[in-house]
Amino acid sequence: MKILYPIILFLTLSACQNEQEQPLLTTIETMKQTDVLLVSDHTLPEHLNLSSGGANGEERRFIDPTIQSLRAKLQELNLSTYVLNVEDMVEDKSIDNKTTFEAAYAEFDKVLNAAVAANVTILSVHYDANIIKAADYGSANDYIGGAHVILDQRATSNETIAFAESIIFDGNVLKLLNDTGLRIRPDYERQIRYQGNLTLNIIGHSKGGAALLEIGPQEQAQELFGTPAQIVENIDLPLTKLAETIFNFRQSNNLDN
């Protein structure tokens, strides 16, 4: 909804946003014209995985179609929406060595900081691990994954806390995901989970609000629905409500110019 000033700039930025192939400086400038940033901060399954591939090393296969569906719903609500992938930060979109890996994430963080400075509403979308035995998890108890909302205590603006709570309480997004059959992470049905996270430590400062949403356990989603495309089809209602919640949050906080 932000108004673009010169018409030439509007056309240029729109083309760049659609192609998702702009250089870093243009990407940073685009944040000034963006309402919602959808973040995909895992590496692709075929790329170098330095503890960055997510659940089973293939989380992006599930994240990407989910984000694209959510993006379309946000755009239907006239919210300017940008998708940020870490591989977009390197020229050939290939992360196959540690040097490129580190450079890509360094540029990725610059875009996140630009989004924070522009008061963009930022959502990092993930799928959770399913069940990890205590011995493998390094804990006294098993890890039981599920849908939940995460913030990092090092970076929690008032707006970020309000945004996370709006997903849980106003949009009832976790309940709607649970209604599809996806498990909510135990004890987080009605509260935010706090944990250290590199992305959240940056985006949590945004006056536009920011959060990480775990859609549900990745393996459980596969068992219930099948392919990533079929998963997205079955969570259409929660994603629709999530888009509406983001729209209402921005409206109620006067975040549109």
PyMOL commands that set and color helices and strands:
alter all, ss='L'
color gray80, all
select helices_A, chain A and resi 7-19+24-33+55-57+60-76+86-89+98-117+134-137+158-170+173-179+198-203+218-225+228-234+236-252
alter helices_A, ss='H'
color red, helices_A
select strands_A, chain A and resi 36-40+81-85+121-128+131-132+143-144+148-151+193-194+210-217
alter strands_A, ss='S'
color yellow, strands_A
deselect
rebuild
show_as cartoon
